[in-house]
Amino acid sequence: MTNKNPMFYVKLFMTTFIVLGFLFTINKSVANPSDSAPTAAVSSQKEPVLIIHTAQGQIKVELDVENAPATAQNFLSYAKEGYYNGTLFHRVIDGFMIQGGGFLPGMKEKPVSMPPIKNEGSKCGKNKRGTLAMARTSDPHSATSQFFINVTDNDFLDFQSETSQGWGYCAFGHVIEGMDVVDKIKAVPTTIVGGYQDVPVNDVSIDRVDIIKN
């Protein structure tokens, strides 16, 4: 049966357009998952593996000695000496990263036991969701014990050039199990403590870091 009313075809076109637009939105959301989506991580079976024991659960990480040897060894050395035991994830920003490894409860800074390391940003991995990277000051080569875990893709932190603004932050490992724990931590409420921003209201402790494969 033919409908001779022109508005019929206008309404039909608009309905089809809306439906197609809705389907495109669904497809786009699947292709670009949110930063809270699970991260598929595969172990190389060759690199060092450690477990970060936290108040929220365990985070198993694999280091990238092949591409960031000095940075990975630095983290291993701090873990071996038990430096991280009792420290905090002291800076938490949902949609960005969780940072730890340098402060004790009460936001008391813990003295480091080794000199700063050279930034290996030019050859290390990218700051993708689930990667570990070194925290530092404005000096590109000032990283010591503090590290962070990216909770989303932070491409703007990647190496661009060997300049003070371009060195970026060296990603030296990735989470292979426990991103659900990372996501719990990133969602904790935060406050300001002694001038430090984004400090968890309730301590998120790092009980210890165990090396399970070296």
C-alpha positions as CSV (number, residue, x, y, z in Angstrom):
1,M,0.0,0.0,0.0
2,T,1.4,3.4,-0.9
3,N,1.2,6.3,1.5
4,K,1.0,9.6,-0.6
5,N,1.5,11.9,2.4
6,P,5.0,13.5,2.1
7,M,5.3,13.7,5.9
8,F,5.2,9.9,6.0
9,Y,8.5,9.7,4.3
10,V,10.0,12.5,6.4
11,K,9.0,10.7,9.6
12,L,10.3,7.4,8.1
13,F,13.7,9.0,7.3
14,M,14.0,10.6,10.7
15,T,13.2,7.3,12.5
16,T,15.8,5.5,10.5
17,F,18.4,8.2,11.1
18,I,17.8,8.1,14.9
19,V,18.0,4.3,15.0
20,L,21.3,4.3,13.0
21,G,22.7,7.0,15.2
22,F,21.9,5.0,18.3
23,L,23.6,1.9,16.9
24,F,26.7,3.9,16.1
25,T,26.8,5.2,19.6
26,I,26.7,1.7,21.0
27,N,29.4,0.6,18.7
28,K,31.6,3.6,19.5
29,S,31.2,2.9,23.3
30,V,32.4,-0.7,22.8
31,A,35.3,0.4,20.6
32,N,36.4,3.0,23.2
33,P,35.9,1.4,26.6
34,S,35.9,3.6,29.7
35,D,39.0,3.8,32.0
36,S,37.2,1.5,34.4
37,A,36.9,-1.4,32.0
38,P,39.1,-4.5,32.7
39,T,42.6,-4.5,31.2
40,A,43.7,-7.5,29.3
41,A,47.4,-8.0,30.3
42,V,49.6,-10.9,29.3
43,S,52.8,-11.9,31.1
44,S,55.9,-12.4,28.9
45,Q,57.0,-15.3,31.2
46,K,60.5,-13.8,31.0
47,E,60.5,-10.6,33.1
48,P,60.5,-10.1,36.9
49,V,57.1,-10.4,38.6
50,L,56.1,-8.9,41.9
51,I,53.0,-8.6,44.0
52,I,52.1,-5.3,45.7
53,H,50.0,-6.2,48.8
54,T,47.6,-3.3,49.6
55,A,44.8,-2.7,52.0
56,Q,42.4,-3.3,49.1
57,G,44.0,-6.5,47.8
58,Q,46.9,-7.7,45.7
59,I,48.3,-6.2,42.5
60,K,50.5,-8.4,40.4
61,V,52.9,-6.6,38.1
62,E,55.5,-7.5,35.6
63,L,58.5,-5.3,35.0
64,D,60.0,-4.4,31.6
65,V,63.7,-5.0,32.1
66,E,64.3,-5.3,28.4
67,N,63.2,-1.7,27.6
68,A,63.7,0.0,30.9
69,P,66.6,-1.9,32.6
70,A,67.8,0.8,35.0
71,T,64.2,1.8,36.0
72,A,63.1,-1.8,36.5
73,Q,66.2,-2.6,38.6
74,N,65.7,0.5,40.7
75,F,62.1,-0.7,41.6
76,L,63.4,-4.2,42.3
77,S,66.1,-2.9,44.6
78,Y,63.6,-0.9,46.6
79,A,61.3,-3.9,46.8
80,K,64.2,-6.2,47.9
81,E,65.2,-4.0,50.8
82,G,61.6,-3.8,52.0
83,Y,61.5,0.0,51.4
84,Y,57.8,0.0,50.3
85,N,56.6,-1.9,53.4
86,G,54.2,0.3,55.3
87,T,54.2,3.1,52.7
88,L,51.0,4.5,51.1
89,F,49.3,5.2,47.9
90,H,49.3,8.8,48.9
91,R,48.0,10.5,45.7
92,V,44.9,9.2,44.0
93,I,43.2,10.9,41.0
94,D,40.3,9.0,39.4
95,G,40.6,9.1,35.6
96,F,44.4,9.6,35.9
97,M,46.6,7.5,38.2
98,I,47.3,6.3,41.7
99,Q,50.7,7.2,43.1
100,G,52.7,5.6,46.0
101,G,56.0,4.5,47.4
102,G,57.3,7.6,49.2
103,F,55.1,8.5,52.2
104,L,54.2,6.9,55.5
105,P,50.9,7.3,57.4
106,G,50.3,10.9,58.4
107,M,51.9,12.0,55.1
108,K,55.4,11.7,56.5
109,E,57.9,11.6,53.7
110,K,60.1,8.6,53.8
111,P,63.8,9.2,53.0
112,V,65.1,7.4,49.9
113,S,68.0,5.0,50.1
114,M,69.4,5.3,46.6
115,P,70.3,8.2,44.2
116,P,67.9,9.3,41.4
117,I,68.0,7.4,38.2
118,K,68.3,8.5,34.6
119,N,65.0,8.9,32.7
120,E,64.6,6.0,30.2
121,G,61.5,7.5,28.6
122,S,63.0,7.5,25.1
123,K,63.1,3.7,25.0
124,C,60.5,2.5,27.5
125,G,56.8,1.6,27.1
126,K,53.8,4.0,26.8
127,N,51.7,5.2,29.6
128,K,48.7,3.0,28.9
129,R,46.1,1.9,31.3
130,G,47.5,-0.6,33.8
131,T,51.2,0.4,33.3
132,L,53.6,1.4,36.1
133,A,55.6,4.5,35.6
134,M,58.1,6.5,37.7
135,A,57.0,9.7,39.5
136,R,59.5,12.5,39.6
137,T,59.9,16.3,40.1
138,S,60.2,18.8,37.2
139,D,63.8,17.5,36.8
140,P,63.4,14.7,34.2
141,H,66.1,12.6,35.9
142,S,64.9,12.9,39.5
143,A,62.9,9.6,39.9
144,T,63.7,7.6,43.1
145,S,61.2,5.4,44.9
146,Q,57.8,6.8,44.0
147,F,55.8,5.2,41.2
148,F,52.3,5.4,39.8
149,I,49.8,3.1,38.1
150,N,48.0,4.6,35.1
151,V,44.2,4.1,35.4
152,T,43.6,5.3,31.9
153,D,45.7,5.9,28.7
154,N,47.8,8.9,29.5
155,D,49.6,9.5,26.2
156,F,50.5,13.0,27.2
157,L,53.0,11.5,29.7
158,D,54.9,9.7,27.0
159,F,58.4,10.7,25.8
160,Q,58.5,13.4,23.1
161,S,62.0,14.7,23.0
162,E,65.2,15.0,25.1
163,T,64.2,18.4,26.6
164,S,63.0,19.3,30.1
165,Q,59.4,19.4,28.9
166,G,59.6,16.4,26.6
167,W,61.2,13.5,28.5
168,G,57.9,12.3,29.9
169,Y,57.5,9.6,32.5
170,C,59.1,6.2,32.0
171,A,56.6,3.3,32.0
172,F,58.6,0.3,33.2
173,G,56.0,-2.4,33.8
174,H,52.4,-3.3,33.8
175,V,49.7,-5.0,35.9
176,I,49.0,-8.6,34.9
177,E,46.5,-9.3,37.7
178,G,44.6,-7.0,40.1
179,M,43.3,-4.1,38.0
180,D,40.1,-4.5,39.9
181,V,42.1,-3.6,43.0
182,V,43.6,-0.6,41.2
183,D,40.1,0.5,40.3
184,K,39.0,0.2,43.9
185,I,41.8,2.5,45.0
186,K,41.3,5.1,42.3
187,A,37.7,5.5,43.5
188,V,38.5,6.2,47.2
189,P,37.5,9.7,48.5
190,T,40.4,12.1,48.8
191,T,41.2,15.3,50.7
192,I,44.0,17.8,51.3
193,V,46.5,17.0,54.1
194,G,49.2,19.4,55.1
195,G,49.2,21.1,51.7
196,Y,49.2,17.8,49.7
197,Q,46.2,17.3,47.4
198,D,44.4,14.2,46.4
199,V,45.3,12.3,49.6
200,P,43.0,9.4,50.4
201,V,40.7,10.2,53.4
202,N,41.5,6.7,54.8
203,D,45.0,5.4,54.3
204,V,45.6,3.1,51.4
205,S,48.6,1.2,52.7
206,I,51.2,-0.8,50.8
207,D,51.8,-3.6,53.3
208,R,54.7,-5.1,51.4
209,V,56.0,-5.9,47.9
210,D,57.0,-9.5,47.2
211,I,59.3,-10.6,44.4
212,I,57.9,-13.9,43.1
213,K,60.0,-14.2,40.0
214,N,63.2,-12.4,39.4
